[in-house]
Amino acid sequence: MKLFKVLIFLFFSVLACNSSFSDVNVKKLNKYKWIEVKTDNYHVITNATEKNALKMIKDIENFHYFVADLLNTTKTTFKQRVPIILAKNSTSISSLGIPKDYSGVFVRRQQEEVIFANAQGFRSADRGSSNGRSTVLHELVHLFLYGVELPMALPPWYNEGIAEYLGTYRERSGKILLGDMTILQHRFYTLLDPLNKVKGIDSESLFNVDQAGLSIKNKNTSSESKFLSKFYARSVAVIHYLNSDPARRNKMYQYLFLLKKGYAVEETFSHVFKMSFSEFDDLVEDYINGRTIVARGFNIGKGGIEFPAVEYEVNSLESRNAMIAIVDNISYLSDTFLGEGTRDAMYTDLEALYPGILE
């Protein structure tokens, strides 16, 4: 088994504040019925039903194709299948050692990636809103951003904001829609003032947050979780505003391109947007609080997005094999994320169930 100790990149989606760490419940995980679905790009392991698993893989592959097209990257397969552990509900994701308030996690160690996601309430893209689908797609965006070479910087506000934004992906009446506020609405609760208006974008501090500023530092993370919740809300508000107009979207890409070249945050912002951060904040807040929030639409079919047929293989997993695969992937998570002693307890419990499995 692969016993990885070092975490290079960790991105996660937080549902609410007051996060608490969860132990890996090996015994509970072992009792679930696990299946796997493989395509050229992904290796999905889930305790959902086969029917739901196939819906998930169809949406994942369609989204893969769409985002590759949107980012103007070559639509090729990854060097190796990316493992995705899709938990069917909150109990399952918690049993994986993911804090109960976290809906998903994307881990990147050197050139290998793993996604964990809570797919509770999953509905396919043509069946309306679904937080379960949004969680899965959010983590896939992180995978894409770090799996392709883009000519622009990827600051945390862009990473998280665009992941939230693209995670609203829906298919309706022959179109792909992005930016559905019924999906994003829950994000803004932490920014509401007494009059239920979104306030506190503070783009100057937002644009200066680096990845280290989003890392988990200790178990007592209630204040960190509150910060993260607000960070996601501020980020997606900015991304939604910038994507609602082609000229603003072009400025966003110009800004990120110049950051990639090494130019400073403040001077580049002033140069590109021709305004102060506070003026920008007012525009974003007026947009989010207004009635003219714009969803982007893309045609499906001839002349638009034409999804290719995807071949897949589905198998039931024996409990022992399922546990090997799941624990291997959990081992990508750092000790800081899992909590002190969790990793050793996980291996002890696994060895008790299947003597010799760690040899």
JOURTA-V839644 format. One record per backbone hydrogen bond with DSSP energy under -1.0 kcal/mol. NH is the residue of the N-H (numbers start at 0). CO is the residue of the C=O. If there is no record, write none. Layout:
BEGIN
nh->NH co->CO
nh->NH co->CO
END
This chain:
BEGIN
nh->8 co->107
nh->10 co->105
nh->12 co->103
nh->14 co->100
nh->24 co->94
nh->25 co->23
nh->28 co->24
nh->29 co->25
nh->34 co->45
nh->35 co->314
nh->36 co->43
nh->37 co->312
nh->38 co->41
nh->42 co->81
nh->43 co->36
nh->44 co->83
nh->45 co->34
nh->52 co->48
nh->53 co->49
nh->54 co->50
nh->55 co->51
nh->56 co->52
nh->57 co->53
nh->58 co->54
nh->59 co->55
nh->60 co->56
nh->61 co->57
nh->62 co->58
nh->63 co->59
nh->64 co->60
nh->65 co->61
nh->66 co->62
nh->67 co->63
nh->68 co->64
nh->69 co->65
nh->70 co->66
nh->72 co->67
nh->75 co->73
nh->81 co->40
nh->83 co->42
nh->84 co->114
nh->85 co->44
nh->86 co->116
nh->92 co->88
nh->93 co->89
nh->94 co->90
nh->96 co->93
nh->97 co->92
nh->101 co->98
nh->102 co->12
nh->103 co->12
nh->104 co->115
nh->105 co->10
nh->106 co->113
nh->107 co->8
nh->108 co->111
nh->111 co->108
nh->113 co->106
nh->114 co->82
nh->115 co->104
nh->116 co->84
nh->117 co->102
nh->118 co->86
nh->121 co->118
nh->126 co->123
nh->133 co->129
nh->134 co->130
nh->135 co->131
nh->136 co->132
nh->137 co->133
nh->138 co->134
nh->139 co->135
nh->140 co->136
nh->141 co->137
nh->142 co->138
nh->143 co->139
nh->144 co->140
nh->145 co->141
nh->147 co->143
nh->152 co->255
nh->158 co->154
nh->159 co->155
nh->160 co->156
nh->161 co->157
nh->162 co->158
nh->163 co->159
nh->164 co->160
nh->165 co->161
nh->166 co->162
nh->167 co->164
nh->168 co->165
nh->169 co->176
nh->170 co->124
nh->171 co->174
nh->174 co->171
nh->175 co->297
nh->176 co->169
nh->177 co->295
nh->182 co->179
nh->183 co->179
nh->184 co->180
nh->186 co->183
nh->187 co->184
nh->188 co->185
nh->190 co->187
nh->191 co->188
nh->192 co->196
nh->195 co->192
nh->198 co->190
nh->205 co->201
nh->206 co->202
nh->208 co->205
nh->212 co->209
nh->213 co->210
nh->214 co->211
nh->220 co->218
nh->224 co->220
nh->225 co->221
nh->226 co->222
nh->227 co->223
nh->228 co->224
nh->229 co->225
nh->230 co->226
nh->231 co->227
nh->232 co->228
nh->233 co->229
nh->234 co->230
nh->235 co->231
nh->236 co->232
nh->237 co->233
nh->238 co->234
nh->239 co->235
nh->240 co->236
nh->241 co->237
nh->242 co->238
nh->248 co->244
nh->249 co->245
nh->250 co->246
nh->251 co->247
nh->252 co->248
nh->253 co->249
nh->254 co->250
nh->255 co->251
nh->256 co->252
nh->257 co->253
nh->258 co->254
nh->259 co->255
nh->260 co->256
nh->261 co->258
nh->262 co->257
nh->267 co->263
nh->268 co->264
nh->269 co->265
nh->270 co->266
nh->271 co->267
nh->272 co->268
nh->273 co->269
nh->279 co->275
nh->280 co->276
nh->281 co->277
nh->282 co->278
nh->283 co->279
nh->284 co->280
nh->285 co->281
nh->286 co->282
nh->287 co->283
nh->288 co->284
nh->295 co->177
nh->297 co->175
nh->299 co->173
nh->300 co->304
nh->303 co->300
nh->304 co->298
nh->312 co->37
nh->314 co->35
nh->316 co->33
nh->321 co->317
nh->322 co->318
nh->323 co->319
nh->324 co->320
nh->325 co->321
nh->326 co->322
nh->327 co->323
nh->328 co->324
nh->329 co->325
nh->330 co->326
nh->331 co->328
nh->332 co->329
nh->337 co->333
nh->338 co->334
nh->341 co->338
nh->344 co->340
nh->345 co->341
nh->346 co->342
nh->347 co->343
nh->348 co->344
nh->349 co->345
nh->350 co->346
nh->351 co->347
nh->352 co->348
nh->353 co->349
nh->356 co->353
nh->358 co->355
END
